Amino acid sequence: MDIVIANEVAPSVRRVLFMAAQIEGRQPKYLIRVKVARIQFHQKGDMIFDDFTLARVLHIVSIVGWIGGVWFVTFVVMPSIARTASPADRLHAFHRIEQGFSVQAKFWVILAGVSGFWMTWRADMWSRFAETSYWWMHAMLGLWLVFAAMLFIAEPLVLHRRMAESPSPERDFNLMVWVHRVLSVIALVTVLGAMAGAHGLM
């Protein structure tokens, strides 16, 4: 059974369709095309794959690598440095570890941006940015812009030099800890909102 509806589907409609599919014991699969969204109900074992699905898979993988890495640095690496290094040496210790993670972070952020842009363009979802009900899309874009600016502008131009030659390493390390914590919480709220919104819960 196929149901073709307008691209901008009301959250309440998505919830009803999703619940109806579950009642019938079927698994709903969302295929979004340019200006048209097709919700296809299919039995287990059917395989439907397209460029939008590939982009969505890559997007989720990139978010896991990106945000997971941020959380690991924030709640594992930084506390470990705080416990084992003296206050004056913490910033330098973090700088050494951060250099190894920086390349991975840049890769995941680029992949997240490219896949996110592709899905938005492919499904013609630009109008969602004009609606407050899709606040999680604004949050995703805002969070991505912050990290992209940090990794590709602030880090090479300012942060690396500051961490290597900081006149107040203890204060700078504490500031970085709090910045990472704030961004981690914002990232968590954004991911929760995005997953809920993408599955019709908002």
LUMDREN-372280 format. One line per 8 residues: number of its first residue (from 1); their letters; for each residue x, y, z of N, C-alpha, C, CB. Coordinates in steps of 0.2 Angstrom, whole numbers, plus 5000, padded with zeros to 4 digits. Glycine has a CB too. Layout:
BEGIN
NUM = A = X/Y/Z/X/Y/Z/X/Y/Z/X/Y/Z; ...
***
This chain:
BEGIN
1 = MDIVIANE = 5004/4994/5000/5000/5000/5000/5004/5006/5000/4995/5000/5006; 5004/5011/4995/5007/5017/4995/5003/5023/4996/5010/5018/4988; 5005/5027/5000/5002/5034/5001/5006/5039/4999/5000/5034/5009; 5004/5043/4995/5008/5049/4992/5005/5055/4995/5008/5050/4985; 5009/5059/4999/5007/5065/5002/5011/5071/5001/5006/5064/5010; 5009/5077/5002/5013/5083/5001/5020/5083/5005/5010/5089/5003; 5025/5086/5003/5031/5085/5006/5031/5088/5013/5037/5090/5002; 5028/5093/5015/5027/5096/5022/5022/5092/5025/5026/5103/5022
9 = VAPSVRRV = 5023/5086/5028/5018/5082/5032/5018/5085/5039/5020/5075/5032; 5012/5086/5041/5010/5088/5048/5013/5082/5053/5003/5090/5049; 5016/5084/5058/5018/5079/5063/5013/5074/5065/5021/5082/5069; 5007/5077/5066/5001/5073/5069/4999/5068/5063/4995/5077/5070; 5000/5069/5057/4998/5065/5052/5003/5059/5051/4998/5068/5045; 5010/5061/5052/5015/5056/5052/5014/5051/5058/5022/5059/5053; 5012/5053/5064/5011/5049/5069/5005/5044/5068/5010/5053/5076; 5000/5047/5065/4994/5042/5063/4996/5037/5058/4988/5046/5061
17 = LFMAAQIE = 5000/5039/5053/5002/5034/5048/5007/5029/5051/5005/5038/5042; 5011/5031/5055/5016/5027/5058/5013/5022/5062/5021/5031/5062; 5008/5024/5066/5004/5019/5071/5000/5015/5067/5000/5023/5076; 4997/5017/5061/4993/5012/5057/4997/5007/5054/4989/5016/5052; 5003/5009/5052/5007/5003/5049/5009/4998/5055/5014/5007/5046; 5011/5001/5061/5012/4996/5066/5007/4991/5068/5015/5000/5072; 5000/4994/5068/4995/4990/5069/4994/4984/5064/4988/4994/5070; 4995/4986/5058/4995/4981/5053/5001/4976/5053/4994/4984/5046
25 = GRQPKYLI = 5006/4977/5057/5011/4973/5057/5016/4974/5052/5009/4966/5057; 5016/4980/5049/5021/4982/5044/5026/4987/5046/5017/4984/5038; 5031/4987/5042/5037/4992/5044/5036/4998/5039/5044/4989/5044; 5035/5004/5041/5034/5010/5037/5041/5012/5035/5031/5016/5040; 5042/5013/5028/5048/5016/5026/5047/5023/5022/5052/5011/5021; 5051/5028/5024/5050/5034/5021/5054/5036/5016/5050/5040/5027; 5052/5037/5010/5055/5038/5004/5053/5046/5002/5054/5033/4998; 5058/5050/5002/5056/5057/5001/5059/5059/4994/5059/5062/5007
33 = RVKVARIQ = 5055/5061/4990/5058/5064/4983/5057/5071/4983/5053/5060/4978; 5060/5074/4977/5059/5081/4977/5052/5083/4976/5063/5083/4970; 5050/5088/4981/5043/5090/4981/5038/5085/4983/5042/5094/4975; 5040/5079/4984/5035/5074/4985/5037/5069/4990/5032/5070/4979; 5033/5067/4995/5036/5062/5000/5031/5056/4999/5035/5065/5007; 5035/5050/4998/5031/5044/4997/5032/5040/5004/5033/5040/4991; 5027/5038/5007/5027/5034/5013/5025/5027/5010/5023/5036/5019; 5030/5022/5010/5029/5016/5007/5029/5010/5013/5034/5014/5002
41 = FHQKGDMI = 5023/5007/5013/5023/5001/5018/5025/4995/5015/5016/5001/5021; 5030/4991/5017/5032/4985/5014/5033/4980/5019/5038/4987/5010; 5033/4974/5017/5034/4968/5021/5042/4967/5022/5031/4962/5018; 5043/4964/5028/5050/4962/5029/5054/4959/5023/5051/4958/5036; 5060/4960/5022/5064/4957/5017/5064/4961/5010/5060/4950/5015; 5059/4966/5009/5059/4970/5004/5065/4975/5004/5053/4974/5003; 5069/4976/4999/5075/4981/4999/5073/4987/4994/5081/4977/4997; 5073/4993/4997/5072/4999/4993/5078/5003/4995/5065/5002/4994
49 = FDDFTLAR = 5082/5005/4990/5087/5009/4991/5088/5015/4986/5094/5005/4991; 5090/5021/4988/5091/5026/4983/5096/5031/4986/5084/5030/4982; 5097/5036/4983/5102/5041/4985/5101/5045/4991/5104/5046/4979; 5094/5046/4992/5092/5049/4999/5094/5044/5005/5085/5051/4998; 5092/5038/5004/5094/5033/5009/5101/5033/5011/5091/5026/5007; 5105/5033/5005/5112/5033/5006/5115/5039/5010/5116/5032/4999; 5112/5045/5008/5114/5051/5011/5112/5051/5019/5111/5057/5008; 5106/5048/5020/5104/5048/5027/5108/5043/5031/5096/5045/5027
57 = VLHIVSIV = 5110/5037/5028/5115/5033/5032/5121/5036/5033/5116/5027/5028; 5124/5040/5028/5130/5043/5029/5130/5049/5034/5133/5046/5023; 5124/5052/5034/5123/5058/5039/5123/5055/5046/5116/5061/5037; 5119/5050/5047/5119/5047/5054/5126/5044/5056/5114/5041/5054; 5129/5041/5052/5136/5039/5054/5141/5045/5055/5139/5035/5048; 5140/5050/5052/5144/5056/5053/5143/5059/5060/5144/5061/5047; 5136/5059/5061/5134/5062/5068/5137/5058/5074/5127/5062/5068; 5137/5051/5073/5139/5047/5078/5147/5048/5079/5138/5039/5076
65 = GWIGGVWF = 5151/5048/5073/5158/5050/5074/5159/5057/5077/5161/5049/5067; 5155/5062/5074/5157/5069/5077/5155/5070/5084/5153/5073/5072; 5148/5069/5085/5146/5071/5092/5148/5065/5097/5138/5071/5092; 5149/5059/5095/5152/5054/5100/5159/5056/5101/5152/5047/5096; 5163/5059/5097/5170/5061/5098/5170/5067/5103/5173/5063/5092; 5165/5071/5102/5165/5077/5106/5163/5075/5113/5159/5082/5104; 5159/5070/5114/5157/5068/5121/5163/5064/5124/5151/5064/5121; 5166/5060/5120/5172/5057/5123/5177/5062/5125/5175/5052/5117
73 = VTFVVMPS = 5179/5067/5121/5184/5072/5123/5181/5075/5129/5185/5077/5118; 5175/5077/5130/5172/5081/5135/5172/5078/5142/5166/5084/5133; 5170/5071/5141/5168/5068/5148/5173/5062/5149/5161/5065/5147; 5178/5061/5145/5183/5056/5146/5190/5059/5146/5182/5050/5141; 5192/5062/5141/5198/5064/5140/5200/5070/5144/5200/5066/5132; 5196/5075/5144/5197/5081/5149/5197/5079/5156/5192/5086/5147; 5192/5076/5159/5193/5074/5166/5199/5070/5167/5187/5070/5168; 5201/5065/5163/5207/5062/5164/5213/5066/5164/5208/5056/5158
81 = IARTASPA = 5214/5071/5160/5219/5076/5160/5219/5080/5166/5219/5081/5154; 5213/5082/5169/5212/5086/5175/5215/5082/5181/5205/5088/5176; 5214/5075/5181/5216/5071/5186/5224/5069/5186/5212/5064/5186; 5227/5069/5180/5233/5066/5180/5239/5072/5179/5234/5061/5174; 5237/5077/5176/5242/5083/5174/5241/5089/5179/5241/5085/5167; 5246/5092/5180/5246/5098/5184/5242/5103/5181/5253/5100/5186; 5240/5108/5184/5236/5114/5181/5240/5117/5176/5234/5119/5186; 5246/5118/5177/5250/5122/5171/5251/5118/5165/5257/5124/5174
89 = DRLHAFHR = 5251/5111/5166/5252/5106/5160/5246/5104/5157/5256/5101/5162; 5240/5105/5159/5234/5102/5156/5232/5105/5149/5228/5104/5161; 5233/5111/5148/5232/5114/5141/5237/5110/5136/5233/5121/5141; 5243/5110/5138/5248/5107/5133/5246/5099/5132/5255/5107/5136; 5244/5096/5137/5242/5089/5137/5236/5088/5132/5241/5086/5144; 5231/5092/5133/5225/5092/5129/5227/5094/5122/5220/5097/5132; 5232/5099/5121/5234/5100/5114/5237/5095/5110/5239/5106/5114; 5241/5091/5114/5244/5085/5110/5238/5080/5108/5249/5081/5115
97 = IEQGFSVQ = 5234/5078/5113/5228/5074/5111/5224/5076/5106/5224/5072/5117; 5222/5083/5106/5217/5086/5102/5220/5086/5095/5216/5093/5104; 5226/5086/5094/5229/5086/5087/5227/5080/5083/5236/5087/5087; 5227/5074/5087/5226/5068/5084/5218/5067/5082/5228/5062/5089; 5214/5070/5086/5207/5070/5085/5204/5075/5080/5203/5070/5092; 5208/5080/5079/5206/5085/5075/5205/5083/5067/5211/5091/5074; 5209/5079/5065/5208/5077/5058/5201/5073/5057/5214/5072/5055; 5200/5068/5062/5194/5064/5062/5188/5069/5063/5194/5059/5068
105 = AKFWVILA = 5188/5074/5067/5183/5078/5068/5181/5082/5062/5184/5083/5074; 5186/5085/5058/5185/5088/5052/5182/5084/5047/5192/5091/5049; 5184/5078/5046/5181/5073/5041/5173/5072/5043/5184/5066/5042; 5172/5071/5049/5165/5069/5051/5160/5076/5050/5164/5067/5058; 5163/5081/5052/5159/5088/5051/5158/5089/5043/5163/5094/5054; 5163/5088/5039/5162/5089/5032/5157/5084/5029/5169/5088/5028; 5157/5077/5031/5152/5072/5029/5145/5074/5031/5154/5065/5032; 5145/5076/5038/5138/5078/5040/5135/5084/5036/5139/5080/5048
113 = GVSGFWMT = 5139/5089/5035/5137/5095/5031/5135/5093/5024/5142/5100/5031; 5139/5089/5020/5138/5087/5013/5131/5083/5013/5144/5083/5010; 5131/5078/5017/5125/5073/5017/5119/5077/5019/5126/5067/5022; 5119/5082/5024/5113/5085/5026/5111/5090/5021/5115/5089/5033; 5116/5093/5018/5114/5098/5012/5111/5094/5006/5120/5101/5009; 5113/5088/5005/5111/5084/4999/5103/5082/5001/5115/5077/4998; 5102/5080/5007/5095/5078/5009/5090/5083/5008/5095/5075/5016; 5093/5089/5011/5088/5095/5011/5087/5097/5004/5092/5101/5014
121 = WRADMWSR = 5092/5097/4999/5091/5099/4992/5087/5094/4989/5098/5100/4989; 5089/5087/4990/5085/5082/4986/5078/5081/4988/5089/5075/4988; 5076/5083/4994/5069/5082/4996/5066/5089/4996/5068/5079/5003; 5069/5094/4994/5066/5101/4993/5063/5103/5000/5061/5102/4988; 5068/5103/5005/5065/5104/5012/5067/5111/5014/5068/5099/5017; 5069/5116/5010/5071/5122/5012/5066/5126/5016/5073/5126/5006; 5060/5125/5014/5054/5129/5017/5054/5127/5025/5047/5127/5014; 5056/5122/5027/5056/5120/5034/5060/5125/5038/5059/5113/5035
129 = FAETSYWW = 5065/5128/5035/5069/5133/5039/5065/5140/5041/5075/5135/5035; 5059/5140/5037/5054/5146/5039/5049/5144/5044/5051/5148/5032; 5049/5138/5046/5044/5136/5051/5047/5134/5058/5040/5130/5048; 5044/5137/5063/5047/5136/5070/5046/5129/5072/5044/5141/5075; 5041/5125/5069/5040/5118/5071/5046/5114/5070/5033/5116/5068; 5050/5116/5065/5056/5112/5063/5062/5115/5066/5057/5112/5055; 5061/5117/5072/5067/5121/5076/5073/5116/5076/5065/5122/5083; 5072/5110/5076/5078/5105/5076/5082/5106/5070/5076/5098/5077
137 = MHAMLGLW = 5079/5108/5064/5083/5109/5058/5088/5115/5059/5079/5109/5052; 5085/5120/5062/5089/5126/5064/5094/5125/5068/5084/5132/5067; 5093/5120/5073/5098/5119/5078/5103/5114/5075/5095/5114/5084; 5102/5110/5071/5107/5106/5067/5111/5110/5063/5104/5101/5063; 5108/5115/5059/5112/5119/5055/5117/5124/5060/5108/5124/5051; 5114/5127/5065/5118/5131/5069/5123/5128/5073/5113/5134/5075; 5122/5122/5075/5128/5118/5078/5133/5116/5073/5125/5111/5081; 5131/5114/5067/5136/5113/5062/5140/5119/5060/5133/5110/5056
145 = LVFAAMLF = 5137/5125/5060/5141/5131/5058/5146/5132/5064/5136/5137/5057; 5144/5131/5070/5148/5133/5076/5155/5128/5075/5145/5132/5082; 5154/5122/5074/5159/5117/5074/5163/5118/5068/5157/5110/5075; 5160/5120/5062/5164/5121/5056/5168/5127/5057/5159/5122/5050; 5166/5132/5060/5170/5138/5061/5176/5137/5066/5165/5144/5064; 5174/5133/5071/5180/5131/5076/5185/5127/5073/5177/5128/5082; 5183/5122/5069/5188/5118/5066/5192/5120/5060/5185/5111/5064; 5189/5124/5056/5192/5127/5050/5194/5134/5050/5187/5126/5044
153 = IAEPLVLH = 5192/5138/5055/5194/5145/5055/5198/5146/5062/5188/5149/5055; 5194/5145/5067/5197/5147/5074/5203/5143/5076/5192/5147/5079; 5202/5136/5075/5208/5132/5077/5214/5133/5073/5206/5125/5075; 5215/5133/5066/5221/5135/5063/5224/5142/5064/5221/5133/5056; 5219/5147/5065/5221/5154/5065/5223/5156/5072/5216/5158/5062; 5219/5153/5077/5220/5156/5084/5221/5150/5089/5214/5159/5086; 5217/5145/5089/5217/5141/5095/5224/5137/5095/5212/5136/5094; 5227/5134/5090/5233/5131/5090/5239/5135/5093/5235/5128/5083
161 = RRMAESPS = 5239/5141/5091/5244/5145/5093/5243/5147/5101/5245/5152/5089; 5237/5148/5103/5235/5150/5109/5237/5144/5114/5228/5152/5110; 5235/5138/5112/5237/5132/5116/5244/5131/5117/5233/5126/5114; 5248/5133/5112/5255/5131/5112/5259/5137/5116/5258/5131/5105; 5256/5143/5116/5260/5149/5119/5255/5152/5124/5262/5153/5114; 5251/5149/5127/5246/5152/5132/5249/5155/5138/5240/5148/5134; 5248/5162/5140/5251/5165/5146/5247/5162/5152/5251/5172/5145; 5241/5160/5151/5237/5157/5157/5234/5151/5155/5232/5163/5159
169 = PERDFNLM = 5238/5145/5155/5236/5139/5153/5230/5136/5157/5242/5134/5152; 5231/5137/5164/5226/5134/5168/5219/5137/5167/5228/5135/5175; 5219/5144/5166/5212/5147/5165/5210/5145/5158/5213/5154/5165; 5214/5145/5153/5212/5143/5146/5209/5136/5146/5218/5144/5141; 5212/5131/5149/5210/5124/5150/5203/5124/5153/5215/5120/5153; 5202/5127/5158/5196/5127/5162/5190/5130/5157/5196/5131/5168; 5192/5135/5153/5187/5138/5149/5185/5133/5143/5190/5145/5145; 5190/5130/5141/5189/5125/5135/5184/5119/5138/5196/5122/5133
177 = VWVHRVLS = 5186/5117/5144/5181/5112/5147/5174/5114/5147/5184/5111/5155; 5173/5121/5149/5166/5123/5150/5163/5124/5143/5166/5129/5154; 5167/5126/5138/5164/5127/5131/5162/5120/5129/5170/5130/5127; 5167/5115/5130/5165/5108/5127/5159/5105/5131/5171/5103/5129; 5158/5107/5137/5152/5105/5141/5146/5108/5138/5153/5106/5148; 5146/5114/5137/5140/5118/5134/5138/5115/5127/5141/5125/5134; 5143/5114/5123/5142/5112/5116/5139/5105/5116/5148/5112/5112; 5142/5101/5121/5140/5094/5122/5132/5093/5124/5144/5090/5127
185 = VIALVTVL = 5130/5098/5128/5123/5098/5130/5119/5100/5124/5122/5102/5136; 5121/5105/5121/5117/5108/5115/5117/5102/5110/5120/5114/5112; 5122/5099/5109/5122/5093/5104/5117/5088/5106/5129/5091/5103; 5117/5086/5112/5112/5081/5114/5105/5083/5113/5113/5080/5122; 5103/5089/5115/5096/5092/5114/5095/5092/5106/5096/5099/5117; 5100/5094/5102/5099/5094/5095/5098/5087/5092/5105/5097/5092; 5102/5082/5094/5101/5076/5092/5094/5073/5094/5107/5071/5094; 5092/5074/5100/5086/5071/5102/5080/5074/5098/5085/5073/5110
193 = GAMAGAHG = 5080/5081/5097/5075/5084/5094/5075/5082/5086/5076/5092/5094; 5081/5081/5083/5081/5079/5076/5078/5072/5075/5088/5079/5074; 5080/5067/5080/5077/5060/5079/5070/5060/5081/5081/5056/5085; 5068/5064/5086/5060/5064/5087/5057/5067/5081/5059/5068/5093; 5059/5073/5078/5056/5076/5073/5056/5072/5067/5059/5083/5072; 5061/5069/5065/5062/5065/5059/5057/5059/5059/5069/5062/5058; 5055/5057/5065/5051/5051/5066/5044/5053/5068/5053/5046/5071; 5042/5059/5067/5035/5062/5068/5033/5063/5075/5031/5057/5065
201 = LM = 5037/5063/5080/5035/5064/5087/5035/5072/5088/5040/5061/5091; 5036/5076/5083/5036/5083/5085/5032/5086/5079/5043/5086/5085
***
